[in-house]
């Protein structure tokens, strides 16, 4: 039986890169501890299994030291004011797939002679926040009062996505890598990113986050598109980032979702905080954390009160169960962007795109699934 001479540092790097502990892998690889201390070596089959489990290309294990993997887009994420340095395989693959989809749609739009989108790069971080948010609301046909009448967070988020889609933005919402439900994306690693382009702007939202939090993420990433800026962010409504553009995008997102003048009219300062949080969150269809931020903005809460309420609310939200399941084809429409999926399916049916390429970008390989998705999106009857 042939053993493979793998540097222990490469095994540890692959495991840590995948954010897995020895305890999580030891049932599948009982000798992992020995491999990592050079007391034993894996067979080629074992190494291939380990590569699959850690989502690492097999070729990497023949290197003498770990490669430096860099994110392909600017990174504005921070945790406790420190830049996050090591991206997970799930995040990297999600960005790469999104870039491939964007490239395809850009070529498709160019072939159709579509006009460039004027809102991309139409603002800069010195622009007035309220004026910028007002321009965005007009472009998106975003009516705060209308959104308040929608029955659920899901309805409000769906409506917001439809408005961005109608404007020309490819909005993709997924909590997993492609369609692999075993590879769940971590909201603590990232909440979303924007890939700016004047023909194929794309926003990816981490669907593993709460619906209310996804509302803020979409608003934040749209602000990046108005700047003409590609960025990976944590889009936290409570944070005060070091980067000027991140602070500006946070403020624009809050103003887009909860206009300060309207908030001041609706806010009952003498009401019970918990009740008022719930009422205003339903009213504006945003996270209670965004409402807390706005209360602080209008000086309804002192800084110490705000942070105490924020930590308490974070604790409460962590205990709220998340919904799961749903219609497969509705989920696919959200994961892929209806605009992108319709265009890709139509192009494939017309013979402009190879079926294998369409399957690769869609994340599945069954022809019947392809056909049914096309029917659900109204591409054909």
C-alpha positions in Angstrom: 0.0 0.0 0.0 1.5 3.3 -1.2 1.8 6.0 1.4 2.0 9.7 0.5 4.7 11.9 2.0 2.6 14.9 3.0 4.0 17.7 5.2 2.1 17.9 8.5 1.8 21.7 8.1 -0.2 21.1 4.9 -2.7 18.8 6.7 -3.1 21.3 9.5 -3.5 24.2 7.1 -6.2 22.4 5.1 -8.1 21.5 8.3 -7.9 25.0 9.7 -8.7 26.6 6.4 -11.9 24.5 6.3 -12.6 25.6 9.9 -12.6 22.0 11.1 -11.2 20.5 14.3 -9.4 17.2 14.7 -12.4 16.0 16.8 -14.8 16.8 13.8 -12.6 14.7 11.4 -11.3 11.9 13.5 -14.2 9.5 12.9 -13.5 9.6 9.2 -9.7 9.8 9.6 -8.7 7.9 12.8 -5.0 8.5 12.3 -5.3 12.2 11.6 -3.5 13.1 14.8 -0.6 10.8 13.8 -0.5 12.3 10.3 -0.2 15.8 11.7 2.7 14.8 13.9 4.5 12.8 11.2 4.0 9.6 13.2 2.2 8.1 10.2 1.4 9.0 6.6 -1.9 8.7 4.7 -2.5 6.5 1.6 -3.4 8.2 -1.7 -7.1 7.2 -1.2 -7.1 8.6 2.3 -5.5 11.8 1.2 -8.1 12.2 -1.6 -10.9 11.6 1.0 -9.3 14.2 3.3 -9.0 16.7 0.5 -12.7 16.3 -0.2 -13.6 16.6 3.4 -11.6 19.8 3.8 -12.6 21.1 0.3 -8.9 21.4 -0.7 -7.5 20.7 -4.1 -5.4 17.5 -3.9 -2.4 19.2 -5.6 -2.0 21.6 -2.6 -0.9 18.7 -0.4 2.3 18.2 -2.4 3.5 21.7 -1.6 6.2 22.3 1.0 4.3 25.1 2.6 0.7 26.6 2.5 -0.1 28.9 -0.3 -1.2 32.4 0.4 -4.8 32.5 -0.7 -6.1 36.0 -1.3 -9.6 37.2 -1.8 -10.2 38.2 -5.4 -12.2 41.3 -4.3 -11.5 44.1 -1.9 -12.2 43.1 1.7 -13.9 45.5 4.2 -14.8 43.0 6.8 -13.6 43.3 10.4 -14.1 41.5 13.7 -13.2 43.7 16.7 -11.6 46.2 14.3 -9.2 43.6 12.9 -9.2 42.5 9.3 -10.2 38.9 8.7 -7.2 37.3 7.0 -8.0 33.7 6.0 -11.1 33.2 3.8 -12.9 29.8 4.0 -13.1 27.5 0.9 -16.9 28.2 1.0 -16.5 31.9 0.7 -13.8 31.7 -2.0 -15.9 29.3 -4.1 -19.0 31.5 -3.7 -17.1 34.5 -5.0 -15.6 32.6 -7.9 -19.0 31.2 -9.0 -20.6 34.7 -8.7 -17.8 36.2 -10.9 -18.3 33.5 -13.5 -22.1 34.2 -13.6 -21.4 37.9 -13.8 -19.0 37.5 -16.6 -21.5 35.4 -18.5 -24.3 37.9 -18.0 -22.0 40.8 -19.0 -21.2 39.1 -22.3 -24.9 38.3 -22.8 -26.0 41.9 -22.1 -23.3 43.3 -24.4 -24.4 40.9 -27.2 -28.0 42.1 -26.9 -26.8 45.7 -27.1 -28.1 46.7 -23.6 -27.3 50.2 -22.4 -24.9 50.8 -19.5 -26.6 51.4 -16.1 -26.2 55.0 -15.2 -26.6 54.6 -11.5 -23.4 52.5 -11.2 -20.7 54.9 -9.9 -23.1 57.8 -9.8 -22.2 58.8 -6.2 -19.1 59.2 -4.1 -18.6 59.0 -0.3 -18.6 62.7 0.0 -22.2 62.9 -1.2 -24.9 63.8 1.3 -26.3 60.7 2.8 -30.0 61.7 2.8 -29.9 63.0 -0.8 -28.1 59.8 -2.0 -30.7 57.6 -0.2 -33.5 59.6 -1.7 -32.0 59.1 -5.2 -31.7 55.4 -4.6 -35.3 55.2 -3.4 -36.5 56.9 -6.6 -34.5 54.7 -8.9 -35.6 51.5 -7.0 -39.2 52.8 -6.8 -38.8 51.9 -3.1 -41.8 53.1 -1.1 -41.3 52.9 2.7 -45.1 53.1 3.4 -45.8 50.3 0.9 -43.2 48.1 2.4 -44.7 48.6 5.9 -48.0 47.1 4.7 -46.4 43.8 3.6 -47.3 41.0 6.0 -43.9 39.4 6.6 -40.1 40.0 6.5 -40.0 37.5 3.7 -42.5 39.4 1.6 -40.6 42.7 2.3 -37.3 41.2 1.3 -38.7 39.6 -1.8 -40.2 42.9 -2.9 -36.9 44.7 -2.3 -35.1 42.1 -4.4 -37.6 42.5 -7.2 -37.1 46.2 -7.2 -33.3 45.8 -7.5 -33.8 43.1 -10.2 -36.0 45.5 -12.2 -33.3 48.1 -12.0 -30.8 45.7 -13.6 -29.0 44.2 -10.5 -28.4 40.5 -10.3 -29.4 39.7 -6.7 -28.4 36.3 -5.4 -29.5 35.1 -2.0 -28.1 31.8 -0.7 -27.1 30.2 2.6 -25.1 27.4 0.9 -22.4 26.9 -1.7 -24.2 26.3 -5.0 -26.9 23.8 -4.1 -24.9 21.8 -1.5 -26.9 22.0 1.7 -23.9 20.4 3.6 -21.8 23.5 2.8 -23.6 26.2 4.7 -22.3 29.7 4.6 -21.4 31.4 7.8 -22.9 34.9 8.5 -20.1 35.5 11.0 -17.6 35.2 8.1 -19.5 37.5 5.7 -23.0 38.9 5.1 -22.7 39.9 1.5 -20.7 41.3 -1.3 -21.1 43.6 -4.3 -19.5 43.1 -7.7 -19.8 46.4 -9.5 -20.2 46.5 -13.3 -22.2 48.9 -15.5 -23.8 46.1 -17.5 -24.0 43.2 -14.9 -23.9 44.6 -11.3 -24.2 41.7 -8.8 -25.1 41.6 -5.2 -24.7 38.4 -3.2 -26.5 38.1 0.2 -25.7 35.4 2.7 -29.1 33.7 3.0 -28.1 32.0 6.3 -28.6 35.4 8.0 -32.0 36.5 9.2 -34.5 38.0 6.7 -34.4 41.4 8.5 -30.6 41.4 8.5 -30.6 40.5 4.8 -32.7 43.7 4.1 -29.8 45.8 5.5 -27.2 43.8 3.7 -29.0 44.4 0.3 -29.3 48.1 1.1 -25.6 48.3 2.1 -24.4 46.5 -1.0 -26.5 48.6 -3.3 -24.8 51.6 -1.8 -21.5 50.1 -2.9 -22.9 49.8 -6.5 -23.9 53.5 -6.4 -20.2 54.1 -5.6 -19.2 51.8 -8.4 -17.3 49.8 -5.9 -16.7 46.0 -5.6 -16.5 45.0 -2.0 -16.9 42.1 0.5 -18.5 43.4 3.7 -20.0 42.4 7.1 -22.6 45.2 6.6 -23.4 45.4 10.4 -25.8 48.2 11.1 -24.3 48.8 14.6 -20.7 49.0 13.5 -18.7 52.2 13.0 -16.1 50.9 10.5 -12.7 52.5 10.1 -13.1 52.7 6.3 -14.8 55.9 5.2 -16.8 54.2 2.5 -18.1 51.5 4.8 -19.3 54.1 7.3 -21.0 56.0 4.4 -22.6 52.8 3.0 -23.9 51.9 6.5 -25.4 55.4 6.9 -26.9 55.3 3.4 -28.4 51.8 3.9 -30.0 53.0 7.2 -31.4 56.1 5.6 -32.7 54.1 2.6 -34.6 51.7 4.8 -35.5 54.0 7.6 -35.6 57.7 6.6 -34.6 59.8 9.6 -37.4 62.3 9.2 -40.1 59.7 9.0 -38.5 57.8 11.9 -38.6 60.9 14.1 -42.3 61.3 13.4 -43.1 57.7 14.2 -40.8 57.2 17.2 -42.5 57.3 20.6 -39.7 58.2 23.0 -41.7 57.6 26.1 -42.9 54.1 25.1 -41.6 50.8 26.5 -38.3 50.0 24.6 -39.1 46.4 23.8 -42.5 47.2 22.6 -41.3 50.2 20.5 -38.5 48.1 19.0 -41.0 45.5 17.9 -43.5 48.0 16.6 -41.0 50.0 14.5 -39.3 46.9 13.2 -42.7 45.8 11.8 -43.4 49.3 10.6 -40.2 49.6 8.6 -39.6 45.9 8.0 -36.0 46.1 9.2 -34.0 44.4 11.9 -34.6 45.6 15.5 -30.9 46.3 15.5 -31.4 48.9 12.7 -34.2 50.4 14.8 -31.9 50.6 17.8 -29.3 52.4 15.6 -31.9 54.9 14.5 -33.0 55.5 18.1 -29.4 56.3 18.9 -29.1 58.5 15.8 -32.0 60.7 16.9 -30.6 60.8 20.5 -33.4 58.7 21.9 -30.8 56.5 23.5 -27.5 57.4 25.1 -24.4 55.5 24.0 -24.4 53.3 27.1 -28.1 52.6 26.8 -27.7 51.8 23.1 -24.9 49.3 23.6 -26.7 47.6 26.5 -29.9 47.3 24.5 -27.9 46.1 21.5 -26.2 43.3 23.4 -29.5 42.2 24.9 -31.1 42.2 21.5 -28.3 40.2 20.0 -28.8 37.6 22.7 -32.5 37.4 22.1 -32.1 37.1 18.3 -29.7 34.2 18.7 -32.4 32.3 20.5 -35.0 32.8 17.7 -35.3 29.6 15.6 -34.7 30.1 11.8 -37.2 28.8 9.3 -36.0 26.2 6.7 -37.3 24.4 3.7 -39.7 25.8 1.0 -40.4 25.3 -2.6 -37.2 24.1 -4.5 -37.8 26.2 -7.6 -38.6 29.4 -5.6 -35.4 28.8 -3.7 -33.5 28.4 -7.0 -34.9 31.6 -8.3 -33.6 33.4 -5.2 -30.2 31.7 -5.2 -29.5 32.3 -8.8 -31.1 35.7 -9.4 -34.3 35.5 -11.6 -32.8 37.9 -14.1 -29.7 35.8 -14.5 -31.5 32.4 -14.5 -34.0 33.5 -17.1 -31.3 34.9 -19.4 -29.1 31.8 -19.1 -32.0 29.3 -19.7 -33.3 31.2 -22.7 -29.7 31.5 -24.1 -29.2 27.7 -23.7 -32.5 26.9 -25.3 -31.6 29.1 -28.3 -28.3 27.2 -28.6 -26.1 30.2 -27.7 -24.9 28.6 -24.4 -23.8 25.0 -24.1 -25.9 22.9 -21.7 -22.9 21.8 -19.8 -21.9 25.4 -19.2 -25.4 26.2 -18.0 -25.4 23.3 -15.6 -22.1 24.4 -14.2 -23.3 27.9 -13.5 -26.7 26.8 -12.2 -25.2 24.2 -9.8 -27.2 21.1 -10.9 -27.0 18.6 -13.7 -30.5 17.2 -14.3 -32.2 18.1 -17.5 -35.7 17.9 -15.9 -34.6 20.3 -13.2 -33.4 22.7 -15.9 -36.8 22.4 -17.7 -38.9 22.8 -14.6 -36.8 25.8 -13.4 -37.5 27.4 -16.8 -41.2 26.7 -16.5 -41.3 28.2 -13.0 -39.5 31.3 -14.2 -41.9 31.7 -17.1 -39.2 31.2 -19.8 -41.4 28.7 -21.5 -44.8 27.0 -20.8 
